């Protein structure tokens, strides 16, 4: 597994409990990755916008064979393509998974069910498609596309407002339209789907589509569930000035998130709109200063390897190429730009560790920080690295396992020392390494156990 560090902590740019946030390159060579998810096992599944789903193994290698290739069915280009993937809660026994794509014949939003091969768990059956939803779209942009199964077992689907600019058809506020909405359906049905109890407009013969759970969204580019707090996290892309993050209880139905009446907290087009009191406003917003333009939503970190990240909601801005996080108090912290990486999606593995993908470079990075949880640092006690600054040799005290190896990585991401031995006296030879700032990383096997900034003089 190639490891390239994009450090989101240039001295003090992004610090979590005095630890740096790093992006460690996990996989590369993908084509327009727009979704990362798991099937509750060790593999990662990556959705490519061109209609192909790839499998990445735990060591970062990509399977040669496609898990699914429906490129002939998918309209790929601009904001359209294969955009979402969700595995059924009983995938291990029924083999069902669901995808969200733009139909090649007309650009319509299509949600479909597929089945994995009965003989090969790494390949799906492309002939097993069952169409669940088919939603016409008036324009080519604002396709939404994020789909997830909620803790209640129902499939949640977010749709864009239909496109163009300013929602000219007012779809997001129209509760008879499925565009600009969060939909909630029961896919455990003999037909395409059933309507779950609790949907706010279900059974209303006068107004409101039965499938709607919430409305007033512009182009929510990724949502996720934080089951620890019971919240749904929605990142909604703004019109031209404001990007927003919404956080609301999973159980709360009928929420109006405000678009096109409001962009973030600002009035946009309030003609015919209800009162502000009838709408739910974002918990955090940011403007387009510094080259920002479009939010990519992520996840609240609930893994175990990096306790300092607990409870922080990670997201990115597509144009500024910055990853940021929102603290539990809804304050936002930004990291520096990551040149060449327009971040398109976040994802979790089955252990809830976080990954982020760049649609332009085709790379996936793991989000890490400078120290691991206690149970991940076997063989380490209290570590003391000295002298710092250092030259010729640096000494490491506190190693119980002298088989640990050392990597040294520059702040630009270049590996200058890899798998160096720790000598019997605890020293590591750094002779010939140019002066500068580096990250010294102690590893047990291929697992990073500890890191600290080291100045070489």
N, C-alpha and C positions, 0 to 999 in steps of 0.2 A: 504494500500500500504506500503510494507516494505521499509524503507529508510536506506540505508547503504552508508555512505559517503566515497568514495575513493578520497581523496583530492589531486589534481594535483598541489597543492601549498604547498610543504613542506618548510615552511618559505618563500623562495623567488624563488622556482623552476619554477613556472609558474604564472606570475602576469599579469593581464589585467587591466590597469588603476587603479592600486593599489587594485584590487579585486582578490580573489582566484578563480580558476576554480575547480569545483567539479563534480564528477560523482556520481549521486544519483541513487541507485538501484530502478528500476521501475517495473521490472517483472523478474521472474525466472522460472525454470522448463522446458525450451524449449530444443529442440534437434537440435544441429548444426544450429543455426540461421545464415543466410547469406544475408538477405535482409530485410529492413524495409521500408514501404511506407504507404500511406494513400489514401483513396478514396474520399478526399475532405469532410470528415465528422469527427466526434470525435474519430473514431476508428483508431488503428494502425494494419496493416497487416504485419505479420512476415513470411518470407519464410524459411522453414526448408529444409536443403539440402537433407533430406530423402524423399522428394516428398510431403510434407504436408505444407499447409498454415494455420496459426493460426491467430485469431483475439484477440487483447488486447484492453480492454475497458479503458476509460480515467483514471480510478482509479488503473490501473495496473493488474486487474484480467484477466485471459486468459479464453476465452470461452471453454467450455468442448467439444463442437462439432467442428470438423475441418471445416474451410471455404472451403478447397479443399484438397482432398487426391488422388493423382495420383502416389502413391509410386510404384504401379505395372508397371508403364510405365517408371520409372526413374532409371537410372543406378547410384547408390549411392555408393561412395567410393573414397578416395583420394581427388582430385580436382573436381570430377564429381558429378552431382546431379541436383536437382532443384535449379537454381541459380538466376533467375530474375523474377520480377513481375512489370507490369505497367498497370494502369487503363486508359481506354479510356477517352479522354477529355469530352465526352458526356456519361460517365458511368451512371450518375443519370437517364438518359432516355433510353439508349440502353442496359445497363447491361454488356457490354463487358470488359474483361480484358485479358491481354496477359502474357504468361509465357515463360521462357527460360530454357530448361533442356537438359540433355544427355539422348538419347533414350536407353532403357534397352537392346534392341536387338543388337545394334551395336555401341553405344557410340556417334552417330552422334549428332550434335547440332540441337535441335528442337525448333522452336518458334511456339507457338500455341495460338489460341484464345479460351477463354471459356466464358460462360455466367453465371450470378448469377441466383439463383432460382427465379421464378416468384412470389413465395409466402413467401420466407424467405430471408431477406437481409443478413443474417449471414451465408448462405450456398450457394455454387456454384453448378452448374450441371456438374458432372464429365463426363456425356455422351455428352456434347455439344462441344467437341473439334473440332476445325478447324485448320489443319496444315497450317502454313504460310510459314515457311522455314525449309529445311532439308539439313544440311551442313555436308558432311563427314569429319572425322578427322583422321589423320594418327597415333596419339599418345593419351595417356589418359590424359595428363596434358595440361595446358594453354587453358582453356575453356571460358575465358571471362565471359560473362553472364549478364552484366548490361544492362538494357533496360529502356528507358524513352521516353515519348512523349515530343517533343520540343515545344516551343511557337508557331511554325508554324503548329502544329497539326500532324506532321509526327512522325513515330516511329523510334527512333534511337537505334541501336543495336551494341554493341561492341563484337568482337570475338577475341579469342586468336590466336596465330600464328600457332596453330596445335600441338605444343608440342615438346617433346624431349628437347634438349639444343642447343642453338645457331641457332635455326630456320634452320635445315638442308635442308629443301625444299625451303627455301627463300620465304615462303608464304607472309610474311609481305610486301615485296617490289614488289610482283607480283600482278599487278592490274587486272589480270584475275582470281585471287583467292579471295574468300570471307573470308579467314582467316587472322588474324592480321589487321583487318579493323574496321572502324566505318561505319556502314551501315545506310542508310536512306530510308525508304519505306513508301508508302501510303497504309494503311490497310483499308481504306474506299473503298473497291473494291468488286465486285461480285466474282472474282477469289481470289487467295491467297493475291495478293497485286498489286499495280501499282507503277511505277517509278515516283517520284515527279519531276517536272521541277527544274532545277538548279543542279541536281546531275552531277558531273564533267565529267563522262564518258558516260552519257546517250545518246543513239543514235549513239555512235561511233561504226561503224561496224568493225573496224580494231582491236581495243584494248580497254580493260577496262570494268569491269563488271558494269552494269547499277546501281546496288544497292549501290556502294561504294560512301561514302561521304569524307572519309579521310583514310589514310593508313600508314604503317610503325609503327604499334603498336605490342608490344611483348605479354603482357598479362595484358591488362588494367583491374585492379581489382577495379572497380567502377568509374563511371563518373557521373557528375551532371551538371545542368544548373544553372547559376547565372543570373537570368533575370534582376536584378538591373543593372548590368554592361553589360549584353548581351554576356557573355562569357560561353563557355563550359569548365569545369574543369575535366581533365583526370589524374588519378594516374596510372602510368604504372610500373609494377613490373620489376626489372632489372634482368640481367642474373646471375651475381654473385658478383657485386661490387657496382652498383649505382641504387638507386631508384629515380624516377622522377615524377614531377608534371608539367603538361601542362595546359596552359591557353590561349585560342584563341577565337576570336569572333564566335558566333554561326553561323553567316552568311557566314563565309569564307570556301569555298569548296576546295577540292583537296589537302589538306595539307598532306605532307609527314613528319611523326614524326620521321623518321630516322632509326628505327630498321630494319634489323640487321646490318646495316652499322655502327650505333653508339649505344652505351649504355649510356644513359644520354648525356653528352657532349663529351664522350671519344670514339675514334675510336674503333670499335669491329671487323668488317669484311667488309672492304670497297671494296672488289673485285666486279667489275661490277657496283658499285654505282655511282650515279650522284654526282654533286658538292655539297659541304656543303651549298652553297647559295640556293640550291633547296629544302633544308630541314628545318623544323621548330624544334628548340631545346627547351628543357624544360625551364620554368621560375625559377624552383628551383630543386635542387637535394640533396640527402644525401647519405653517404657511409654506410658501414656495421659495422662501429665501434660501440662498446658498445652493441654487440649482436643483432644489427638490421639486417633484412634480406629481408623483403617483405612489401611493402606499401599497406595500405588499404585506398582507397580514400573516401572522405566524401563530405561535403557541405560548402559553404560560409554561415555563420550565417546571416539570414535575419528575425529572430523573433523579438518580441517586449519586451519580459520579461527582457532581459539582454542587455541593450544598449552598455555596454562595449565590447561585443563580435561582434558588427556590423562589417561586412566586412572581418572577419577573416575566412580563409578556414581551416576547421578541418579535420584531417586525423590521421592515426595511423600506427605503425609498428607492424606487426603480431608477430614477434619473441621477440622483446624487451618489448612487452606489454605496450608501451608508446603511449599516445595520444599527438599529437602536433597540432600546427596551423601555417599557413602561413599568415603573415600580408599583407596588400595591397601593400607594397613595396617589396613583395616576400621573405622577411626574415622569417626564421623558428624558432619557439620556441618550445622546448620539455618539457613535464612534466615527472615526475618520473614513474618508472615501476609500473604496477598494477598486482601483482602476481596472477597467475591462470586465467588471462583474456586475451586470444589471440583474439584481436579485428578483426572481420571479416566484419563488415559493419556498416555504419551510415545510418540514415534516418531522415525524417522530419515528424511531424504531420501536420495537415491542417493549423496550425498557424505558421508553419515554425520554431518551436522549435526543437532542435536537440537531437537525441538519438544515442547510439552506442551499438552494440551487441558483445558479446564474444562467439565464436563458441564452445570453450571448456567447459566453465562453464554453458552455456545456459542462461546467464543473459543479461538483457537489462538495460542500464543506461541512465538517462537523463543528458545532459550537462547543468550545471548551473554555476552561479557565485554568489559572496557574497551579491549582492544587486540587487533589482528588479527595473523596470522602475517606474517612479513616479505614474502612474495610477494603479500600482499594490500594492502600499503601503498606501492605504487608512487607516486612523487610526494612522498613524505615522507622526511625524514631524521630527525635527532634534533630532536624538537619541544620548544620552550620557550614556555610560555604565561605572560605576566606583564603587569602585576602581579597578584598573587593573595593577598589580596582586591583587587578592582578596582572602579572606578566610571567611568562615562561611556565609557571605551574599554578594550579589552584587546588586547594585542599578541601575535601568534603568529609565532615565529621557527622556521625550518626547513622552510618550505613551498617545494618546488620548482615545484609547479603552482599558480599563483595563481587557477586556475579552481575550486579547492576551495571548497565552501560550508560554512557553519556553522549548526548547530542548537543551541539552548539549551533544556534541558528541566529542569523543577523536579524535586525528589526525590519529589514526589507524582505525577509523570507528566505534568504539563501542559507542552505545547510553548509557550514564550514567545517564541522567535525561531526562524524557519525559513528555511533557504536564504539566510542573510545573506551578502553579499559581503565578501571580504577586500580591504581597500583596498591601494593600491600600497605603503604603508609597513608593511603587515602588520597593520593595526589592524582591529578590528571594533567598531562602534558599539553600546554597550549602554545608551545613555541612556534613562531612563524605566523600566528594568526594576527591580521592587521588590527591596530587599535580601533576601538569603537564600542558600541553597545550591542550586547548579545543576550539571548536567552539560553541558559544552561538547563538542560532537561535530563532528569534522571529517569531511566526506564528499567522496568523489569520485564524482560522479553520484549514484546512489542507494545506494552502498555505504558503510557506516560504516568509516572507516579508523583513527580514533583518538578516544579520549574521555578527559576529565580533569575532576575535580570543580573547580568555580570558585565562589568566594565573592564575591557582589556586596554592597558596603557602601553 
